Amino acid sequence: MARWIVTAAWPYAHGVPHLGNLIGSLLSADIFARYLRLRGHDVIFVSGSDEHGTPIEVTALKEGVPPEQLSGKVHEEIVRILKGFNIAIDNYTRTHNPVHIKFVQEFFMKIYRNGYIYRQVDEVLYCERDKIYLPDRFVVGTCPFCGYDSAKGDQCESCGALLTPTQLKEPRCAVCGGKPVVRESTHFYFDLPAFTDRLIDFISKSTTLSENAKNFSLNMLKQGLKPRAITRNNKWGIPAPFPGAEGLTIYVWFEAVLGYVSAVIEYFKRRGEEERWKEWWLNQDTNVAFFIGKDNIPFHTVILPALLMATGDPYTLRFHVGATEFLMYEGQKFSKSKGIGIWCDEALELLPADYWRYVLTYIRPEVKDTSFTWKTLEYAINEELNNDFGNLVLRVLSFVRKHFGGVIPEAGQPSEGERRLLEMIEETRRKVEELYEAMRFQRVVSEVMRLVREANALMNREEPWRTVKMA
């Protein structure tokens, strides 16, 4: 029996997740955790709402409400959605809670004392009208790479380029629309390049990372790592604990990945076993599975391992990454503002959760971007679930009830067709186990339904009800 921590990318508490968010993280993690439990493994499944950062703070300012109120409302809605989709999670928590905040501050202070965090003076944007600094999404402007005129201060949504606020052309405050000025501000940096050799060694020798995740990460390392700023000037976040860091918060990406650890700490704390988390995270034999989108791979194979290494503590690095491509909606990107897509709260009002779970697994984007279409949903439910699987279950149960009083009789001498089906069942079992281990759940569905169709075909060919009447 192995020990597994199963995790899902934390939904950002800025709004309700859409179907692509669900299959890319929480639903996939739930499928894997259920499989591991069926195999008898020791499993803890954790995730939570990512509450801090500039998008929530900007929206809260515009709506005139505290950020905590805004993110708390979304968090409760996500909890309701997870229950609706039957996500069997052991601890769904949130980043704005005392356990997480305390752990993050103590974690970064340990790295600071170990000499891997240093301070640097940066040029940053400042809004004189609102009297606030403008990190990340507090500023919008024109992308210097593609010319998109509504690029955010951390990334251009049009071309995908990662940005800093001072790179934007014609920047403007996201709150008031005014033109900002440039000021100097002290920030704290994580010395990521110091871990280049150790990361290359870890990734190259890993027997658990997929080839895709390894190649993606090694290419990033070959291009060269840069120190990463881990503080921001915004108010909504975890206060940076370093000496001289007054008024700064920990950058949301760097504290959110530590939630995988703090969620396990919180899980055991609620059970009155406060030190048991160490038996899991500080145990080299513990497996950790991450279910994320492909764009988040570097944070889980490069940045998180480097942070864990920097503590000097024996954190497990038996990482398994189940990264999906992007799910589209009828060929387009999901967009709440443009009314493109289906959000999880809407989905539960339209169809039962099991229908959605099947359809999303049926189209899970494992090797390339795939698109949800209503035509695909109709086929998956009507043809596969109802006609193939449902029909087989109904035929078999009705046959047993009618001819054997609902009791399955002892097997007689199998026919040639039945022998082939038994061989196919064993072959499918082996394939399905391999596919589950490889986190290829779309292929699992494909293999199981192939077996279902063959079982239906056998009943059609051999007509067992005629054999019973003749006996």
C-alpha positions as CSV (number, residue, x, y, z in Angstrom):
1,M,0.0,0.0,0.0
2,A,1.4,3.4,-1.1
3,R,0.9,6.8,0.5
4,W,-0.5,9.5,-1.8
5,I,-1.3,13.2,-1.4
6,V,-3.6,14.1,-4.3
7,T,-3.9,17.8,-5.1
8,A,-5.8,19.9,-7.5
9,A,-4.9,23.4,-8.7
10,W,-6.6,25.9,-6.4
11,P,-9.5,27.7,-8.0
12,Y,-9.0,31.5,-7.9
13,A,-11.8,33.0,-5.8
14,H,-12.5,35.7,-8.3
15,G,-15.5,34.0,-9.8
16,V,-17.2,30.6,-10.3
17,P,-15.0,28.1,-12.2
18,H,-16.1,27.0,-15.7
19,L,-16.1,23.4,-17.1
20,G,-12.5,23.7,-18.3
21,N,-11.3,24.6,-14.8
22,L,-13.2,21.6,-13.3
23,I,-11.9,18.9,-15.6
24,G,-8.4,20.3,-15.5
25,S,-8.1,20.1,-11.8
26,L,-10.7,19.1,-9.2
27,L,-12.6,16.5,-11.2
28,S,-9.5,14.8,-12.5
29,A,-8.0,14.8,-9.0
30,D,-11.3,13.3,-7.7
31,I,-11.2,10.5,-10.3
32,F,-7.6,9.7,-9.4
33,A,-8.2,9.7,-5.7
34,R,-11.2,7.4,-6.0
35,Y,-9.1,5.0,-8.1
36,L,-6.3,5.0,-5.5
37,R,-8.7,4.3,-2.7
38,L,-10.2,1.4,-4.6
39,R,-6.7,0.0,-4.9
40,G,-6.3,0.2,-1.2
41,H,-3.8,3.0,-1.0
42,D,-3.6,5.6,1.8
43,V,-4.9,8.8,0.3
44,I,-5.4,12.5,1.3
45,F,-7.1,14.6,-1.3
46,V,-6.7,18.4,-0.7
47,S,-7.3,21.7,-2.5
48,G,-8.7,25.1,-1.7
49,S,-9.7,28.6,-2.9
50,D,-6.9,30.9,-3.9
51,E,-8.1,34.1,-2.3
52,H,-5.2,36.6,-2.5
53,G,-3.8,38.8,-5.2
54,T,-4.6,41.8,-7.3
55,P,-7.6,40.6,-9.4
56,I,-9.7,40.2,-6.2
57,E,-8.4,43.4,-4.7
58,V,-9.1,45.4,-7.9
59,T,-12.7,44.0,-8.1
60,A,-13.3,44.7,-4.4
61,L,-12.2,48.3,-4.8
62,K,-14.5,48.8,-7.8
63,E,-17.4,47.2,-6.0
64,G,-16.7,49.0,-2.7
65,V,-16.5,45.9,-0.6
66,P,-13.6,44.3,1.4
67,P,-11.6,41.7,-0.5
68,E,-12.2,39.1,2.2
69,Q,-16.0,39.5,1.7
70,L,-15.7,39.1,-2.1
71,S,-13.4,36.0,-1.9
72,G,-15.4,34.5,1.0
73,K,-18.6,34.6,-1.0
74,V,-17.0,32.9,-4.0
75,H,-15.3,30.3,-1.7
76,E,-18.7,29.3,-0.3
77,E,-20.1,29.0,-3.8
78,I,-17.2,26.8,-4.9
79,V,-17.8,24.6,-1.9
80,R,-21.4,24.2,-2.9
81,I,-20.4,23.4,-6.5
82,L,-18.0,20.7,-5.3
83,K,-20.7,19.0,-3.3
84,G,-23.0,19.2,-6.3
85,F,-20.4,17.5,-8.5
86,N,-19.8,14.8,-5.8
87,I,-16.1,15.7,-5.4
88,A,-15.0,13.5,-2.5
89,I,-12.3,15.8,-1.1
90,D,-10.7,15.4,2.3
91,N,-10.0,19.0,2.9
92,Y,-11.1,21.9,0.7
93,T,-9.7,25.0,2.4
94,R,-8.8,28.5,1.6
95,T,-5.6,30.6,1.6
96,H,-7.0,33.4,3.8
97,N,-6.9,31.2,7.0
98,P,-4.6,31.3,10.0
99,V,-3.1,27.8,9.4
100,H,-2.0,28.7,5.8
101,I,-0.8,32.3,6.7
102,K,1.3,31.1,9.7
103,F,2.9,28.3,7.6
104,V,3.7,30.5,4.7
105,Q,5.3,33.2,6.9
106,E,7.4,30.6,8.8
107,F,8.3,28.8,5.6
108,F,9.7,32.0,3.9
109,M,11.5,33.1,7.1
110,K,13.3,29.7,7.1
111,I,14.4,30.3,3.4
112,Y,15.4,33.9,4.3
113,R,17.6,32.7,7.2
114,N,19.1,30.1,4.9
115,G,20.3,32.9,2.6
116,Y,18.1,32.3,-0.4
117,I,16.1,35.6,-0.2
118,Y,17.6,39.0,-0.8
119,R,16.3,42.5,-1.2
120,Q,16.5,44.7,-4.3
121,V,15.2,48.2,-5.3
122,D,12.8,48.1,-8.3
123,E,11.0,50.7,-10.3
124,V,7.3,50.3,-9.9
125,L,4.1,52.1,-11.0
126,Y,2.2,54.3,-8.6
127,C,-1.2,56.0,-8.9
128,E,-1.1,59.4,-7.3
129,R,-4.9,59.8,-7.5
130,D,-5.7,56.6,-5.6
131,K,-2.5,56.7,-3.6
132,I,-1.7,53.1,-4.3
133,Y,1.0,51.1,-6.0
134,L,0.0,49.3,-9.2
135,P,1.4,45.7,-9.2
136,D,0.2,43.0,-11.6
137,R,-3.5,43.6,-12.5
138,F,-3.7,46.9,-10.9
139,V,-2.4,48.3,-14.2
140,V,-3.5,47.8,-17.8
141,G,-1.9,49.1,-21.0
142,T,-0.6,48.2,-24.4
143,C,1.3,44.9,-24.8
144,P,4.9,45.7,-26.1
145,F,4.9,42.4,-28.0
146,C,1.5,42.2,-29.8
147,G,0.0,45.7,-29.4
148,Y,-3.1,44.5,-27.5
149,D,-4.4,47.6,-25.7
150,S,-5.9,45.9,-22.7
151,A,-3.0,43.8,-21.5
152,K,-2.6,43.3,-17.7
153,G,0.5,44.2,-15.7
154,D,1.4,40.5,-15.3
155,Q,0.4,38.9,-18.6
156,C,-1.1,39.7,-22.0
157,E,-4.3,37.8,-22.5
158,S,-4.0,38.2,-26.3
159,C,-0.5,36.8,-27.0
160,G,0.2,35.1,-23.6
161,A,3.4,37.0,-23.0
162,L,4.5,37.3,-19.3
163,L,4.9,41.0,-18.4
164,T,5.9,43.4,-15.7
165,P,3.9,46.6,-15.2
166,T,6.7,48.9,-16.4
167,Q,6.9,47.0,-19.7
168,L,3.4,48.2,-20.7
169,K,3.1,51.0,-23.1
170,E,0.6,53.8,-22.1
171,P,-0.1,52.2,-18.7
172,R,-3.2,53.3,-16.8
173,C,-4.6,52.5,-13.3
174,A,-7.1,49.7,-13.4
175,V,-9.1,51.5,-10.7
176,C,-9.4,55.1,-11.9
177,G,-8.0,55.0,-15.4
178,G,-5.4,57.6,-14.6
179,K,-1.8,57.7,-15.8
180,P,0.6,56.4,-13.1
181,V,4.1,57.6,-12.2
182,V,7.3,55.6,-11.7
183,R,8.6,55.2,-8.1
184,E,11.3,53.1,-6.5
185,S,10.3,50.4,-4.0
186,T,12.3,47.7,-2.2
187,H,11.3,44.1,-2.9
188,F,12.5,40.7,-1.9
189,Y,13.7,38.1,-4.4
190,F,14.1,34.3,-4.3
191,D,17.4,33.1,-5.6
192,L,16.0,30.6,-8.0
193,P,19.2,30.2,-10.1
194,A,21.0,28.8,-7.1
195,F,18.9,25.6,-7.5
196,T,19.5,25.1,-11.2
197,D,21.9,22.1,-10.8
198,R,19.8,20.4,-8.1
199,L,16.6,20.9,-10.2
200,I,18.2,19.4,-13.3
201,D,19.3,16.4,-11.3
202,F,15.9,16.0,-9.6
203,I,14.0,16.3,-12.9
204,S,16.4,14.1,-15.0
205,K,16.4,11.3,-12.4
206,S,12.7,11.4,-11.5
207,T,10.9,8.1,-12.1
208,T,7.5,9.7,-11.5
209,L,7.3,12.8,-13.7
210,S,5.9,12.3,-17.1
211,E,8.2,12.7,-20.1
212,N,6.1,15.7,-21.2
213,A,6.6,17.4,-17.8
214,K,10.3,16.5,-17.7
215,N,11.0,17.9,-21.2
216,F,9.0,21.0,-20.6
217,S,10.9,21.7,-17.3
218,L,14.4,20.8,-18.6
219,N,13.9,23.2,-21.6
220,M,13.0,26.0,-19.1
221,L,16.2,25.2,-17.1
222,K,18.4,25.2,-20.2
223,Q,17.1,28.6,-21.1
224,G,18.3,29.9,-17.7
225,L,16.5,30.7,-14.5
226,K,16.2,34.2,-13.1
227,P,15.6,35.4,-9.6
228,R,11.9,35.8,-8.9
229,A,10.3,38.6,-6.9
230,I,8.3,37.1,-4.1
231,T,6.7,40.3,-2.7
232,R,4.2,42.8,-4.0
233,N,3.0,46.3,-2.9
234,N,-0.6,45.3,-2.7
235,K,-2.4,45.1,0.6
236,W,-4.6,42.0,0.0
237,G,-2.3,39.1,0.8
238,I,-0.1,37.5,3.4
239,P,2.2,40.2,5.0
240,A,5.8,39.5,4.1
241,P,7.6,38.5,7.3
242,F,11.1,39.7,6.4
243,P,12.9,42.6,8.3
244,G,12.2,45.8,6.4
245,A,9.3,44.4,4.5
246,E,6.6,46.5,6.1
247,G,3.7,47.2,3.7
248,L,4.6,44.3,1.4
249,T,2.8,41.0,0.8
250,I,3.9,37.6,-0.5
251,Y,3.3,37.3,-4.2
252,V,0.2,35.1,-4.6
253,W,1.8,32.5,-6.9
254,F,4.5,31.8,-4.3
255,E,2.2,31.4,-1.4
256,A,-0.6,29.5,-3.2
257,V,1.7,26.6,-4.1
258,L,2.5,26.2,-0.5
259,G,-1.2,25.5,0.1
260,Y,-0.6,21.9,-0.9
261,V,1.4,21.6,2.3
262,S,-0.7,23.8,4.6
263,A,-3.9,22.0,3.6
264,V,-2.5,18.7,4.8
265,I,-1.3,20.5,8.0
266,E,-4.8,21.8,8.5
267,Y,-6.4,18.4,7.8
268,F,-4.4,16.7,10.6
269,K,-4.9,19.7,12.9
270,R,-8.6,19.3,12.7
271,R,-8.2,15.6,13.7
272,G,-6.1,16.6,16.7
273,E,-2.9,15.1,15.1
274,E,-0.9,18.3,14.5
275,E,2.5,16.7,13.9
276,R,1.3,13.9,11.5
277,W,1.6,16.0,8.4
278,K,5.3,15.5,8.7
279,E,4.8,11.7,8.2
280,W,3.4,12.6,4.8
281,W,5.2,15.7,3.4
282,L,8.6,15.0,5.1
283,N,8.6,11.4,3.9
284,Q,10.6,10.5,0.8
285,D,8.2,7.6,0.0
286,T,5.1,9.8,-0.2
287,N,3.7,10.3,-3.7
288,V,2.3,13.8,-4.5
289,A,-0.1,14.1,-7.5
290,F,-0.8,17.5,-9.0
291,F,-3.7,18.0,-11.4
292,I,-3.2,21.3,-13.2
293,G,-3.4,23.0,-16.6
294,K,-0.4,22.8,-18.9
295,D,0.5,26.5,-18.3
296,N,1.1,25.8,-14.6
297,I,3.7,23.0,-15.1
298,P,6.8,25.2,-14.2
299,F,5.3,26.3,-10.9
300,H,5.0,22.6,-9.8
301,T,8.2,21.1,-11.3
302,V,10.6,24.0,-10.9
303,I,9.5,26.7,-8.5
304,L,7.8,24.5,-5.8
305,P,10.6,22.0,-5.7
306,A,13.2,24.8,-5.4
307,L,11.2,26.4,-2.5
308,L,11.1,23.0,-0.7
309,M,14.8,22.4,-1.3
310,A,15.6,25.9,0.1
311,T,14.2,25.0,3.5
312,G,16.7,22.2,4.0
313,D,13.9,20.0,5.2
314,P,13.4,16.5,3.7
315,Y,10.3,17.2,1.7
316,T,9.2,14.5,-0.7
317,L,9.8,15.1,-4.4
318,R,8.0,12.1,-5.7
319,F,5.9,14.3,-7.9
320,H,3.4,13.1,-10.4
321,V,1.9,15.8,-12.7
322,G,-1.4,15.3,-14.5
323,A,-1.4,18.4,-16.7
324,T,-4.2,18.9,-19.3
325,E,-4.3,20.9,-22.4
326,F,-7.1,23.6,-22.7
327,L,-10.8,22.9,-23.0
328,M,-12.6,25.2,-25.4
329,Y,-16.3,25.9,-25.8
330,E,-17.6,25.4,-29.3
331,G,-14.1,26.2,-30.6
332,Q,-13.7,29.4,-28.5
333,K,-12.0,30.3,-25.2
334,F,-14.3,30.5,-22.2
335,S,-15.2,34.1,-21.5
336,K,-17.6,35.2,-18.8
337,S,-17.8,38.8,-20.1
338,K,-18.5,37.6,-23.7
339,G,-21.0,35.0,-22.6
340,I,-18.9,32.1,-24.1
341,G,-19.0,28.9,-22.1
342,I,-20.7,27.1,-19.3
343,W,-19.9,27.8,-15.7
344,C,-20.2,25.1,-13.0
345,D,-23.1,26.6,-11.2
346,E,-25.1,26.8,-14.5
347,A,-24.1,23.2,-15.4
348,L,-25.6,21.8,-12.3
349,E,-28.9,23.5,-13.1
350,L,-29.0,22.0,-16.6
351,L,-28.1,18.3,-16.1
352,P,-27.3,15.8,-13.3
353,A,-23.7,15.8,-12.0
354,D,-23.0,12.3,-13.3
355,Y,-23.8,13.3,-16.8
356,W,-21.3,16.2,-16.6
357,R,-18.6,14.0,-14.9
358,Y,-18.9,11.5,-17.8
359,V,-18.9,14.0,-20.6
360,L,-16.0,16.0,-19.3
361,T,-14.0,12.8,-18.8
362,Y,-15.0,11.7,-22.3
363,I,-13.5,14.9,-23.8
364,R,-10.7,15.4,-21.3
365,P,-8.0,17.3,-23.2
366,E,-5.0,15.0,-22.6
367,V,-2.8,15.4,-25.7
368,K,-4.2,18.5,-27.4
369,D,-6.8,21.3,-26.8
370,T,-10.3,19.9,-27.2
371,S,-13.6,21.6,-27.5
372,F,-16.9,21.0,-25.6
373,T,-19.8,21.0,-28.0
374,W,-23.5,20.3,-27.3
375,K,-23.4,17.8,-30.1
376,T,-20.7,15.9,-28.3
377,L,-22.6,16.0,-25.0
378,E,-25.7,14.7,-26.8
379,Y,-23.8,11.8,-28.3
380,A,-21.9,10.9,-25.0
381,I,-25.1,10.8,-23.0
382,N,-27.6,9.3,-25.5
383,E,-25.3,6.9,-27.3
384,E,-22.7,5.9,-24.8
385,L,-24.3,6.2,-21.4
386,N,-27.9,5.3,-22.3
387,N,-27.7,3.1,-25.4
388,D,-24.5,1.3,-24.8
389,F,-23.8,1.2,-21.0
390,G,-27.4,1.6,-19.8
391,N,-28.8,-0.9,-22.3
392,L,-26.2,-3.5,-21.2
393,V,-27.0,-3.1,-17.5
394,L,-30.8,-3.2,-18.2
395,R,-30.5,-6.3,-20.4
396,V,-28.3,-8.3,-18.0
397,L,-30.2,-7.4,-14.8
398,S,-33.6,-8.0,-16.5
399,F,-32.4,-11.3,-17.9
400,V,-31.1,-12.5,-14.5
401,R,-34.3,-11.4,-12.7
402,K,-36.6,-13.0,-15.2
403,H,-34.9,-16.3,-15.7
404,F,-33.0,-16.8,-12.4
405,G,-35.0,-15.0,-9.8
406,G,-32.4,-12.2,-9.5
407,V,-29.7,-14.6,-8.5
408,I,-26.7,-15.0,-10.8
409,P,-26.4,-18.8,-11.6
410,E,-23.1,-20.8,-11.5
411,A,-21.2,-20.5,-14.8
412,G,-21.4,-23.3,-17.2
413,Q,-19.0,-24.2,-20.0
414,P,-18.3,-20.9,-21.8
415,S,-18.9,-20.6,-25.5
416,E,-16.1,-19.4,-27.8
417,G,-17.6,-15.9,-27.8
418,E,-17.8,-15.9,-24.0
419,R,-14.1,-17.0,-23.7
420,R,-13.1,-14.2,-25.9
421,L,-15.1,-11.7,-23.8
422,L,-13.5,-13.1,-20.6
423,E,-10.1,-12.6,-22.2
424,M,-11.1,-9.0,-23.2
425,I,-12.2,-8.3,-19.7
426,E,-8.8,-9.2,-18.3
427,E,-7.0,-7.3,-21.1
428,T,-9.2,-4.2,-20.4
429,R,-8.5,-4.5,-16.6
430,R,-4.7,-4.4,-17.3
431,K,-5.0,-1.5,-19.7
432,V,-7.3,0.5,-17.5
433,E,-4.9,0.1,-14.5
434,E,-2.0,1.3,-16.7
435,L,-4.0,4.3,-18.0
436,Y,-5.1,5.3,-14.5
437,E,-1.5,5.2,-13.3
438,A,-0.6,7.4,-16.3
439,M,-3.5,9.8,-15.5
440,R,-5.1,9.2,-18.9
441,F,-8.7,9.1,-17.8
442,Q,-10.2,9.9,-21.3
443,R,-8.5,6.7,-22.5
444,V,-10.0,4.8,-19.5
445,V,-13.5,5.8,-20.7
446,S,-12.6,4.7,-24.2
447,E,-11.3,1.2,-23.1
448,V,-14.3,0.6,-20.8
449,M,-16.8,1.5,-23.5
450,R,-15.1,-0.7,-26.0
451,L,-15.7,-3.6,-23.6
452,V,-19.3,-2.6,-23.1
453,R,-20.0,-2.6,-26.8
454,E,-18.4,-6.0,-27.2
455,A,-20.6,-7.4,-24.3
456,N,-23.7,-6.0,-26.0
457,A,-22.6,-7.5,-29.3
458,L,-22.1,-10.9,-27.7
459,M,-25.6,-10.9,-26.2
460,N,-27.0,-10.0,-29.7
461,R,-25.1,-12.8,-31.3
462,E,-25.7,-15.6,-28.8
463,E,-29.2,-14.6,-27.6
464,P,-29.0,-16.3,-24.2
465,W,-32.7,-16.0,-23.6
466,R,-33.3,-18.5,-26.4
467,T,-30.8,-21.0,-24.7
468,V,-32.7,-20.7,-21.4
469,K,-36.0,-21.5,-23.0
470,M,-34.6,-24.5,-24.8
471,A,-33.1,-25.9,-21.5
